Amino acid sequence: MGISLDFNILLAYAFGLLLLYVVGWLLVMPIKFILRLLYNGIIGGLMLWVLNLVGGFFNLQVAINPVTALIAGFLGIPGVLLILVLQHIL
């Protein structure tokens, strides 16, 4: 009454686990990317809100929209300066 596994069955289980891992990884990666975009957009929007709050005394205002919020979120303070320079040029 011994338990014997064929090599083909063991290989099929290993392939199934690998396939399950790959499918799970492919489903998780877009969610991480979307959450990172959302996080950076919120941080950028807050930075622009603070700029508009303080910049009101110096007549500096930047429109807060998804594009400017993402630029400020991804690039940080240099992104905010870039938006100010582009607004001044254009």
QUIKANOR-V884264 format. One record per backbone hydrogen bond with DSSP energy under -0.5 kcal/mol. CO is the residue of the C=O (numbers start at 0). NH is the residue of the N-H. Records with the same first field share a line. If there is no record, write none. Layout:
CO: NH + NH
This chain:
1: 3
5: 9
6: 10
7: 11
8: 12
9: 13
10: 14
11: 15
12: 16
13: 17
14: 18
15: 19
16: 20
17: 21
18: 22
19: 23
20: 24
21: 25
22: 26
23: 27
24: 28
25: 29
26: 30
27: 31
28: 32
29: 33
30: 34
31: 35
32: 36
33: 37
34: 38
35: 39
36: 40
37: 41
38: 42
39: 43
40: 44
41: 45
42: 46
43: 47
44: 48
45: 49
46: 50
47: 51
48: 52
49: 53
50: 54
51: 55
53: 56
54: 57 + 59
55: 58
58: 60
62: 64
64: 68
65: 69
66: 70
67: 71
68: 72
69: 73
70: 74
71: 75
74: 77
75: 79
76: 80
77: 81
78: 82
79: 83
80: 84
81: 85
82: 86
83: 87
84: 88
85: 89
